[in-house]
């Protein structure tokens, strides 16, 4: 178990595909701890006080959750957005065989998360660096826009 912030813990586990690491996260709160599983189908997973965000794309059994605790909004992105070692947030790599529908579902899912304005965003998968980021107001929309542009292949002018 690793402490990311005073009220945020990270519990690593091998990713089911054998590539990388997935994380179960715990937000400690006096009203009761909130457990965000690495996967929705994880045996015995307890979501507790978390609000599950149903997005059109739920790759690899993941989902997104929003937790309000200690006056902060924690967004757990699951496998939809991963924070890389360079600090950028990236959408999943679907590969050349992905259908146009899958690509559209990921784009719509990212757009759904854009306006949530979390104080802390936490990736559910290891991208090679810190799996979380404390955000300034307005920063999350910029992070999601950059990830969406990269996913769609938009090159900034």
Phi and psi restraints in degrees (value plus and minus 20) as a CYANA .aco file:
   2 UNK   PHI    -149.2  -109.2
   2 UNK   PSI     116.5   156.5
   3 UNK   PHI    -110.0   -70.0
   3 UNK   PSI      99.5   139.5
   4 UNK   PHI    -110.5   -70.5
   4 UNK   PSI     -63.2   -23.2
   5 UNK   PHI    -160.9  -120.9
   5 UNK   PSI     148.9   188.9
   6 UNK   PHI     -73.1   -33.1
   6 UNK   PSI     -52.9   -12.9
   7 UNK   PHI    -133.2   -93.2
   7 UNK   PSI      -9.6    30.4
   8 UNK   PHI    -145.5  -105.5
   8 UNK   PSI     100.8   140.8
   9 UNK   PHI    -135.1   -95.1
   9 UNK   PSI     134.0   174.0
  10 UNK   PHI    -148.3  -108.3
  10 UNK   PSI     110.5   150.5
  11 UNK   PHI    -138.7   -98.7
  11 UNK   PSI      89.8   129.8
  12 UNK   PHI     -99.2   -59.2
  12 UNK   PSI     132.5   172.5
  13 UNK   PHI    -173.4  -133.4
  13 UNK   PSI     128.3   168.3
  14 UNK   PHI     -79.0   -39.0
  14 UNK   PSI     118.5   158.5
  15 UNK   PHI     -87.2   -47.2
  15 UNK   PSI     121.6   161.6
  16 UNK   PHI     -77.2   -37.2
  16 UNK   PSI     -45.7    -5.7
  17 UNK   PHI     -99.0   -59.0
  17 UNK   PSI     -30.1     9.9
  18 UNK   PHI      64.4   104.4
  18 UNK   PSI     -18.7    21.3
  19 UNK   PHI    -130.4   -90.4
  19 UNK   PSI      87.4   127.4
  20 UNK   PHI      64.7   104.7
  20 UNK   PSI    -182.1  -142.1
  21 UNK   PHI    -149.4  -109.4
  21 UNK   PSI     120.9   160.9
  22 UNK   PHI    -126.5   -86.5
  22 UNK   PSI     140.5   180.5
  23 UNK   PHI    -151.5  -111.5
  23 UNK   PSI     116.3   156.3
  24 UNK   PHI    -115.1   -75.1
  24 UNK   PSI     117.0   157.0
  25 UNK   PHI    -136.9   -96.9
  25 UNK   PSI     129.6   169.6
  26 UNK   PHI    -148.5  -108.5
  26 UNK   PSI     106.7   146.7
  27 UNK   PHI    -124.1   -84.1
  27 UNK   PSI      97.3   137.3
  28 UNK   PHI     -99.6   -59.6
  28 UNK   PSI     111.0   151.0
  29 UNK   PHI    -167.5  -127.5
  29 UNK   PSI     121.3   161.3
  30 UNK   PHI     -77.7   -37.7
  30 UNK   PSI     -48.9    -8.9
  31 UNK   PHI     -95.9   -55.9
  31 UNK   PSI     -30.2     9.8
  32 UNK   PHI     117.0   157.0
  32 UNK   PSI     119.8   159.8
  33 UNK   PHI     -87.0   -47.0
  33 UNK   PSI     124.1   164.1
  34 UNK   PHI    -130.0   -90.0
  34 UNK   PSI     101.0   141.0
  35 UNK   PHI    -123.5   -83.5
  35 UNK   PSI     102.8   142.8
  36 UNK   PHI    -127.2   -87.2
  36 UNK   PSI      88.6   128.6
  37 UNK   PHI     -89.9   -49.9
  37 UNK   PSI     134.6   174.6
  38 UNK   PHI     -84.1   -44.1
  38 UNK   PSI     -52.5   -12.5
  39 UNK   PHI    -158.3  -118.3
  39 UNK   PSI     125.5   165.5
  40 UNK   PHI     -83.4   -43.4
  40 UNK   PSI     -48.2    -8.2
  41 UNK   PHI    -111.2   -71.2
  41 UNK   PSI     -11.5    28.5
  42 UNK   PHI     -83.2   -43.2
  42 UNK   PSI     110.6   150.6
  43 UNK   PHI     -79.8   -39.8
  43 UNK   PSI     111.9   151.9
  44 UNK   PHI      53.0    93.0
  44 UNK   PSI      -5.6    34.4
  45 UNK   PHI     -86.2   -46.2
  45 UNK   PSI     114.8   154.8
  46 UNK   PHI    -138.2   -98.2
  46 UNK   PSI     103.1   143.1
  47 UNK   PHI    -113.5   -73.5
  47 UNK   PSI     -48.1    -8.1
  48 UNK   PHI      39.8    79.8
  48 UNK   PSI    -141.8  -101.8
  49 UNK   PHI    -104.7   -64.7
  49 UNK   PSI     -16.5    23.5
  50 UNK   PHI     -95.9   -55.9
  50 UNK   PSI     124.9   164.9
  51 UNK   PHI    -115.2   -75.2
  51 UNK   PSI      95.7   135.7
  52 UNK   PHI     -98.4   -58.4
  52 UNK   PSI     112.1   152.1
  53 UNK   PHI    -123.6   -83.6
  53 UNK   PSI      89.9   129.9
  54 UNK   PHI    -100.9   -60.9
  54 UNK   PSI      93.7   133.7
  55 UNK   PHI    -130.8   -90.8
  55 UNK   PSI     137.4   177.4
  56 UNK   PHI     -80.4   -40.4
  56 UNK   PSI     -50.9   -10.9
  57 UNK   PHI    -127.3   -87.3
  57 UNK   PSI      98.9   138.9
  58 UNK   PHI    -143.0  -103.0
  58 UNK   PSI      38.0    78.0
  59 UNK   PHI     -79.4   -39.4
  59 UNK   PSI     124.6   164.6
  60 UNK   PHI      35.8    75.8
  60 UNK   PSI       8.8    48.8
  61 UNK   PHI      56.3    96.3
  61 UNK   PSI     -13.3    26.7
  62 UNK   PHI    -107.0   -67.0
  62 UNK   PSI     150.1   190.1
  63 UNK   PHI    -176.5  -136.5
  63 UNK   PSI     158.2   198.2
  64 UNK   PHI    -133.4   -93.4
  64 UNK   PSI     127.1   167.1
  65 UNK   PHI    -156.3  -116.3
  65 UNK   PSI     125.0   165.0
  66 UNK   PHI    -138.1   -98.1
  66 UNK   PSI     106.3   146.3
  67 UNK   PHI    -143.1  -103.1
  67 UNK   PSI     110.7   150.7
  68 UNK   PHI    -127.1   -87.1
  68 UNK   PSI      95.9   135.9
  69 UNK   PHI    -173.3  -133.3
  69 UNK   PSI     123.6   163.6
  70 UNK   PHI      37.6    77.6
  70 UNK   PSI      12.0    52.0
  71 UNK   PHI      53.7    93.7
  71 UNK   PSI      -9.0    31.0
  72 UNK   PHI    -140.2  -100.2
  72 UNK   PSI     134.4   174.4
  73 UNK   PHI    -126.6   -86.6
  73 UNK   PSI      95.5   135.5
  74 UNK   PHI    -121.2   -81.2
  74 UNK   PSI     104.0   144.0
  75 UNK   PHI    -128.9   -88.9
  75 UNK   PSI     101.7   141.7
  76 UNK   PHI    -122.1   -82.1
  76 UNK   PSI      94.1   134.1
  77 UNK   PHI    -106.4   -66.4
  77 UNK   PSI     -26.1    13.9
  78 UNK   PHI      39.3    79.3
  78 UNK   PSI    -155.2  -115.2
  79 UNK   PHI    -116.6   -76.6
  79 UNK   PSI     -18.8    21.2
  80 UNK   PHI     -89.9   -49.9
  80 UNK   PSI     -61.3   -21.3
  81 UNK   PHI    -151.7  -111.7
  81 UNK   PSI     111.3   151.3
  82 UNK   PHI    -140.7  -100.7
  82 UNK   PSI     114.9   154.9
  83 UNK   PHI    -108.5   -68.5
  83 UNK   PSI     101.6   141.6
  84 UNK   PHI    -105.8   -65.8
  84 UNK   PSI     151.4   191.4
  85 UNK   PHI     -80.0   -40.0
  85 UNK   PSI     -50.3   -10.3
  86 UNK   PHI    -103.6   -63.6
  86 UNK   PSI     -16.6    23.4
  87 UNK   PHI      71.9   111.9
  87 UNK   PSI     -29.3    10.7
  88 UNK   PHI     -97.4   -57.4
  88 UNK   PSI     127.4   167.4
  89 UNK   PHI    -116.6   -76.6
  89 UNK   PSI     111.4   151.4
  90 UNK   PHI    -147.5  -107.5
  90 UNK   PSI     123.0   163.0
  91 UNK   PHI     -97.4   -57.4
  91 UNK   PSI     146.3   186.3
  92 UNK   PHI     -85.1   -45.1
  92 UNK   PSI     129.8   169.8
  93 UNK   PHI    -108.4   -68.4
  93 UNK   PSI      89.5   129.5
  94 UNK   PHI    -107.3   -67.3
  94 UNK   PSI     -37.6     2.4
  95 UNK   PHI      64.7   104.7
  95 UNK   PSI     150.2   190.2
  96 UNK   PHI     -88.6   -48.6
  96 UNK   PSI     -41.7    -1.7
  97 UNK   PHI    -111.9   -71.9
  97 UNK   PSI     -14.0    26.0
  98 UNK   PHI     -88.3   -48.3
  98 UNK   PSI     121.2   161.2
  99 UNK   PHI     -97.8   -57.8
  99 UNK   PSI     137.4   177.4
 100 UNK   PHI     -77.3   -37.3
 100 UNK   PSI     -53.2   -13.2
 101 UNK   PHI     -85.4   -45.4
 101 UNK   PSI     -63.2   -23.2
 102 UNK   PHI     -80.0   -40.0
 102 UNK   PSI     -64.1   -24.1
 103 UNK   PHI     -82.7   -42.7
 103 UNK   PSI     -62.4   -22.4
 104 UNK   PHI     -85.2   -45.2
 104 UNK   PSI     -58.5   -18.5
 105 UNK   PHI     -84.0   -44.0
 105 UNK   PSI     -61.8   -21.8
 106 UNK   PHI     -83.6   -43.6
 106 UNK   PSI     -65.2   -25.2
 107 UNK   PHI     -80.5   -40.5
 107 UNK   PSI     -64.4   -24.4
 108 UNK   PHI     -84.8   -44.8
 108 UNK   PSI     -58.0   -18.0
 109 UNK   PHI     -83.9   -43.9
 109 UNK   PSI     -63.6   -23.6
 110 UNK   PHI     -81.9   -41.9
 110 UNK   PSI     -61.8   -21.8
 111 UNK   PHI     -81.7   -41.7
 111 UNK   PSI     -54.6   -14.6
 112 UNK   PHI     -84.6   -44.6
 112 UNK   PSI     -56.3   -16.3
 113 UNK   PHI     -99.6   -59.6
 113 UNK   PSI     -40.9    -0.9
 114 UNK   PHI     -73.6   -33.6
 114 UNK   PSI     -64.0   -24.0
 115 UNK   PHI    -116.1   -76.1
 115 UNK   PSI      -6.2    33.8
 116 UNK   PHI     -94.8   -54.8
 116 UNK   PSI     -42.1    -2.1
 117 UNK   PHI      31.7    71.7
 117 UNK   PSI      37.7    77.7
 118 UNK   PHI     -93.3   -53.3
 118 UNK   PSI     136.9   176.9
 119 UNK   PHI    -105.1   -65.1
 119 UNK   PSI     -50.5   -10.5
 120 UNK   PHI    -156.2  -116.2
 120 UNK   PSI     108.6   148.6
 121 UNK   PHI    -131.0   -91.0
 121 UNK   PSI     117.8   157.8
 122 UNK   PHI    -152.0  -112.0
 122 UNK   PSI     105.4   145.4
 123 UNK   PHI    -102.6   -62.6
 123 UNK   PSI     123.1   163.1
 124 UNK   PHI    -109.3   -69.3
 124 UNK   PSI     -16.7    23.3
 125 UNK   PHI    -160.6  -120.6
 125 UNK   PSI     128.2   168.2
 126 UNK   PHI     -95.2   -55.2
 126 UNK   PSI     101.2   141.2
 127 UNK   PHI    -128.0   -88.0
 127 UNK   PSI      -9.5    30.5
 128 UNK   PHI      82.5   122.5
 128 UNK   PSI     -24.5    15.5
 129 UNK   PHI    -160.6  -120.6
 129 UNK   PSI    -176.0  -136.0
 130 UNK   PHI     -83.6   -43.6
 130 UNK   PSI     112.0   152.0
 131 UNK   PHI    -106.5   -66.5
 131 UNK   PSI     -11.5    28.5
 132 UNK   PHI    -161.4  -121.4
 132 UNK   PSI     143.9   183.9
 133 UNK   PHI    -167.8  -127.8
 133 UNK   PSI     110.4   150.4
 134 UNK   PHI    -103.7   -63.7
 134 UNK   PSI     111.5   151.5
 135 UNK   PHI    -134.0   -94.0
 135 UNK   PSI     120.8   160.8
 136 UNK   PHI     -98.5   -58.5
 136 UNK   PSI     138.4   178.4
 137 UNK   PHI     -75.2   -35.2
 137 UNK   PSI     113.2   153.2
 138 UNK   PHI      65.2   105.2
 138 UNK   PSI     -33.6     6.4
 139 UNK   PHI     -89.2   -49.2
 139 UNK   PSI     -54.8   -14.8
 140 UNK   PHI     -82.4   -42.4
 140 UNK   PSI     -63.9   -23.9
 141 UNK   PHI     -78.7   -38.7
 141 UNK   PSI     -59.3   -19.3
 142 UNK   PHI     -85.1   -45.1
 142 UNK   PSI     -61.0   -21.0
 143 UNK   PHI     -83.4   -43.4
 143 UNK   PSI     -63.9   -23.9
 144 UNK   PHI     -88.2   -48.2
 144 UNK   PSI     -61.6   -21.6
 145 UNK   PHI     -79.1   -39.1
 145 UNK   PSI     -62.7   -22.7
 146 UNK   PHI     -85.0   -45.0
 146 UNK   PSI     -61.7   -21.7
 147 UNK   PHI     -85.3   -45.3
 147 UNK   PSI     -60.3   -20.3
 148 UNK   PHI     -86.4   -46.4
 148 UNK   PSI     -63.5   -23.5
 149 UNK   PHI     -79.9   -39.9
 149 UNK   PSI     -64.0   -24.0
 150 UNK   PHI     -85.2   -45.2
 150 UNK   PSI     -60.2   -20.2
 151 UNK   PHI     -83.4   -43.4
 151 UNK   PSI     -60.2   -20.2
 152 UNK   PHI    -103.7   -63.7
 152 UNK   PSI     -26.7    13.3
 153 UNK   PHI      60.4   100.4
 153 UNK   PSI       1.6    41.6
 154 UNK   PHI     -98.6   -58.6
 154 UNK   PSI     107.5   147.5
 155 UNK   PHI    -119.5   -79.5
 155 UNK   PSI     102.8   142.8
 156 UNK   PHI     -81.8   -41.8
 156 UNK   PSI     123.5   163.5
